[in-house]
Amino acid sequence: MQLFGAYAVLLAFVLAVYAFVAGVVGHLRRRRRLIVSAERATLAVFPALTVAVLCLIGLIFRNDFTVAYIAEHSNRALPFYFKIAVLWSGQEGSLLFWSWLLSGYAFVVLLGGRLRPGRAADELSPKHAHRALVPLASVILAGVEVFFLALNNFAASAFASLPVGTPADGNGLNPLLQYSQMDIHPPLLYLGYVGFAVPFAFCLAALLKRYPGDRWIHITRRWTMVAWLFLTIGIVLGGLWAYKVLGWGGYWAWDPVENAAFLPWLTGTAFLHSVMMQEKRGMLKIWNVWLVFATFLLAIFGDFLTRSGLVSSVHAFAQSSIGGWFVIFLAIAVAVCLAAFFKNKDFLKSENPLESTASREAGFLFNNFVLLVAAFAILWGTLFPVISEWVEGQKISVGRVFFDRINVPIFLFLLFLTGVGPLLAWRRTSAASLKRNFLGPAILGAAVLALCLAMGWRDPYPLVCFALAAFVLAIVAMEFYRGARVLSRRSRRGLALSAVELTMRNTRRYGGYIIHVGIVLLAVGIAGSGFNQQTEGPMPYRAKLAVGPYTLTSLAYTQDDNANFSSEALIVRVDQGGREIATMYPSRRFYKASNQTQSMVADRSTLLSDLYLVYAGDDPETNQPILHAYWNPLIAWIWIGALVIGFGTIIALLPSRTAAARRENPPARVAETAEVAQV
Amino acid sequence: MTLLAAFACVFFTALAAWFVFAGDERLPEDSPAAARLRALRERKQAIYDNLRDLHFEFLAGKLAQPDYQRSRQMLETEAARVVREIQRCGEAS
């Protein structure tokens, strides 16, 4: 199985190299058979890598410790539901997993682009543009595959044998990874990172082909949304993992690897907004192309940061020599992007100018500018230790204070724009329209601000955040209400049904509003951290500790043991207002295979606040157990917000009913043509 | 076991080669004129969509009457220009 797995990775590499070379030659010399065979070779990479991945999983479950990767990252006592996580827990396996996902995307793209025999797609449908661009896009995807498969074969093979002997047991999975979130978080995050290769491939293909019209940008947008959805959920799940596992009471530490995932998210978000200007008004074409390029390059850069050991992080893989490969690939990718851009710059001419600063176009421009400022600040802060080491010879890290000070005002402004954007009209908005749309939400925001002040809250950032949250929610509610009212009048249905109909008629717009609601909930959850409380103390039998509205009482101490780990736990009674409400079990585990100790957080989560307990071991002087207790208000809204964002994105990805009806009803188009021609 | 693995490797290599080289498919090819016509039709459809959205926003009460009239006029002018161009391209081809 080991030999066959290694063979399958090599076969995938040969197929990808053929797909790339034959595709390039085929397109340069216009040889149809070469192009078709290149496409089919790209398709075949996926089954080959699926075989390889299945072989590795089989070897993991068979506890085959002759394979160095498995000996390093697994052990016999590891529960089966964590054995699957071994696949992506180390450098070599996760690179194979990355290549497999990339080939899976390419497979879906290629299958999606195939026309049924004997049927041509409607020339105005995205399918036509998709089919026209797929041959070149698949060559670009094959080029990316060649890089990752070269790593899989020649730099970090997951099937390499141990140099000598076979150990009786493996070193075990890193205890930090032995959590349920680790079965979901990395795959989703990788689906996000890897997914940005698809819009990049379509965008570059359209640029190289000088594909006329704007359909290619629709395809690029849809694939960006898919990757963005996965990356968003992946990032939030990473935060949930950090919160539940790392035991410091928080979920985001501006760690370099966290930032690496956040950078393509920011540029991808900027693109998903600015693309509307190209679709609606034929503007910002150069900007959009570079946002797609930047998003892909930042995704690769993020992978480089995580894998090269350039920066130190709890999320990073061990230091390795593959950084050089990434630098070369990034340099080639940047050179290709620049060459394609300068050769075809005239293809990206804007069709319309910006007419007014009080317009939706200007709102999107501001939004893009602010998102890119945030991305630059985060990139700067992340690379500062590396830059300072080059310049000064000394590593200087910027901490959480730097990132918070720069980014909190930026993100509050973004929250404001989230509300403002949808209410501005395209081209120009008059003072009368502004007043009509903004007055109600602005009054509500001001009322929430006054209420917070009356409650004695003085921290400015949470105050502004809550006021803006009310402002944005009011605007979104107003958008749904106004639209549903129009449909309700026409169809005589209730408002709720009309709101559903409204959403399905324009999934993109109303899905977008649902995403905005998710962003608001997430912001409220983050703002709650302004009210966090924490305390720590020794907890011998019957000792008490107070945090937030809770009183904690130590009841007992217990121990347990199994094949994978031994554990010790504190039993803590939780009282609120003199009434017992829960018993919690913060514990510590000692993992036998890896000889590592890990705190297991006990978390009691409600919609209003979390009580978060960490058993920090025994005080070496007094031998008494030490408990860290955190009271974190509103944190559950972060996870709820992420779910709402996911739901909104899925809605936005669905085809709108009106668009589908239009495509199926060409006579209406003809009638419209005649009508407008008379204008 | 090794012999079986070697046999499987040969079999899958042959299968992959057959899959890559056995297929044939027509690829969509547009003449420059047809591509231009298609791009114009896409633009026309986008303008119509914009007109529909604008009208809906007006009905929903988001736009003041003068804003609506001005935007509608601009879009109709743009649509008429695109439609004329489509007709020219259609006649030329």
Interface residues (C-beta under 8 A of the other chain):
Chain A: M1 L3 F4 Y7 A8 L11 L15 Y18 R32 R33 I35 V36 S37 R40 A41 L43 A44 A48 V51 R114 L115 A120 E123 L124 H128 R131 A132 P135 Y211 P212 G213 D214 R215 E279 K280 G282 L423 A425 W426 R427 R428 T429 S430 A432 S433 R436 N437 R482 G483 R485 V486 N506 T658 R662 R669 E672 T673 V676 A677 V679
Chain B: T2 A5 A8 C9 F12 T13 A16 F19 V20 F21 G23 D24 E25 L27 P28 D30 A35 R36 R38 A39 R41 E42 R43 K44 Q45 A46 Y48 N50 R52 D53 L54 F56 E57 L59 A60 G61 K62 L63 A64 P66 D67 R70 S71 M74 E76 T77 A79 A80 V83 R84 I86 Q87
